[in-house]
Amino acid sequence: MLGMVNHALQEMVVERYGEETWAAICADAGVSEPVFVIMRAYPDQMTFDLAAAVARRLDITLPEALHAFGHFWMVYAERQPWGKVMHSMGATVREMLPALDALHARIALTFPGVNMPQFRTETLLGGGMRVEYISTRSGLAPFVHGVLEGLGAMYGEAIEVTQVESRESGAEHDVFLVEFPGEAAPL
């Protein structure tokens, strides 16, 4: 994964729990990197080891840690230069969700060879949106769930996110339902 992922995880832990906790997490994960280079690729296993160490250190489950990190990821992303790009691609969650693939394509131009996930979206008759998360990496559905909720927070919108299909349960991809309570269904 790109160093920006590890850097964001570090930023989340340091902001909430301090440098000492981050140092302990790195030691637990066997990671000796003092600084993560945002544009450098790191082994996926390093990121998974760090996330697992966060969960152990904070005495929460790995899915809970990934969910919290996904939510924080949107805070982190909005602070970065690509935050402006995100806002230019959609003024609402409804507009941003279908633009996620285009956003990832732009990021991939900056980071050649990066393995980016895909998102397929479909507006449902009832007004919600179906979001299909397609990735070669497994186990990240809780992170994506948090990202989707984080999008709602970023845009100041009340949304409800439910995972309706799971790769862990045999589905081809992880699928989420994003609902917009209190909003009339589009015509």
N, C-alpha and C positions, 0 to 999 in steps of 0.2 A: 504494500500500500504506500501511497505517497506520504512523505514526512508530515504533510499538513494534518493528516489524521492523528498521528501520534502527538504532534504539537498541540492539537485541539484537546486531546485527552489530557495532556499535561496541564494545559491552561485551565481546564475545568477543575481538575483536582487541586491545583495550586490556589485558584480563586476561592474554592469552597473549604479546603482543609489545610492548606499551607504547603510550603516547600518541603518540610520534614516528612509529611505524609507521602508526597510524590517520591522523595528519595527512597523511602521504605518500599513503596510499590515497585520502583525500578529494581531495587535489590531483590525483592520477592520474585520478580519476573526474570531476573538474570540479565537485565538490560543496563549497559554501562554508558549509553549515549548521554553526554552532558547536554547536548542541544540537538534537536531534530531539524534537519535542513528541509524546509517545506517542499522544495522541488525535487528532492531525491527520493528514489524508490527504496523502500525498506521491505524486508520479508513480511508477508502477511502474518506468519507465526508470531513475530515480535509484537504486532498489534494485538493479536488474540491473547498472547501471554500477558501483556500489560492490562488488557480489559479483565482478564481472569484475576490478576493480582489486585486490581481495584475492587472487584467484588469481594474477594477474601478479606482484604484490609478493612473494607467498610461493613463487612458482615451482612452482605446482601447477595442475592442470586446473580449469576451472570446475566440472565435476561433483564433483571432490574438495572444492573449497571449499564448495559447496552442501551436500554430505553432512555435512561437519564442522559447518557452521552449523545444519543440521537437528538434529543431535545436541545441540548447544549450546542450541538453541531450547528444548528441554525443561528444561534446567537453568535457563535464564532464566525460562521460564513458571512454573516451580515457585516461584521467588523472588517472583513478583508476587502481588497479591491473588487473582488467578484460580487460583493454585496450590491454594488450599484448595477452590475450586470443583471443580477437576479431581479431587482426591482424594475429594470427596464424591460424584462421579459414578461412581466405580469403585475398588475396592480392589486390582484386578489388571489386567494388560494385557488379559486376556480380557473383563473387565467394561468397561474404558475404551474399547476400540476401537469397540463399537457406540454408545457415548455421545458420540463425537466430533462428530456433527452437532448434538446437543443443546447441547454446549459452544459450538460456533460460533454457534448461534442465540442463546445468552445473550450472547456477546460482541457479536454484531451489534446487540442491543438497546442496548448502550452506545455503539456507533459506527454511527449510522444511515447508510445508503447505502454501507456497506463491502461489497466484493465478496468474500464468504467462499467457500472451497471446500466441497465436499461429500465425505463419506466413506460408502460403502455397505459393509457387512461381511456376511460369510456364514461360519458355522461349518461346516467341512468334516468329512466322515465320518472322515477320518484323524486328526482332532484339531486341525489347524491352522485358520487363519482366512484367508479371502480378503478383501482390503481394496481397494476400488475408489476411486481418487482422481479426483474430478471437479472441474475448474477451467477457467475461461476463460483462465488463464495457462498458457503452455506452457514447457517446459524446467525445471520444478521437481521432477521425479521424484527426482533425487538428494537434494534437500532433504527430501522426504517420506520417503524411505528412511532418512535420518538421524533424522528425527522418530520414526519407528516404532522404530528401535533405541534412541533416547533414552527412549522410554516404558518399554522393558524395563529400562534402567538406573535410571529413576526409581522403578520398582516393585521393583527388585532381583531381576528375573527374567531367566533365560537364555532368550533368544529368538533365532530365526534369521529374517532377513527377506530375501526374494528377489523381485526384480521379475520378473513373469511375462508382463506385457503392457506395451507402451510406445506412447505417442502418437507419439513420434519415429519409430517403426517402422510407423506406420499404424493402430494400435489406436484405438478410440474414446476410451478413457481409459487412464491408467496403473493397473496392477493389481499388487498385491503379495501374496505368500504369507507369512504370519507363522506360524512353527512354534514349538512349545514342546517342545524336546528333553527327554527324560527324564520327561515327564509322560504319564500314561496318557490315551488319547483319552476324551473325555466320552461317556457312554452316550446 
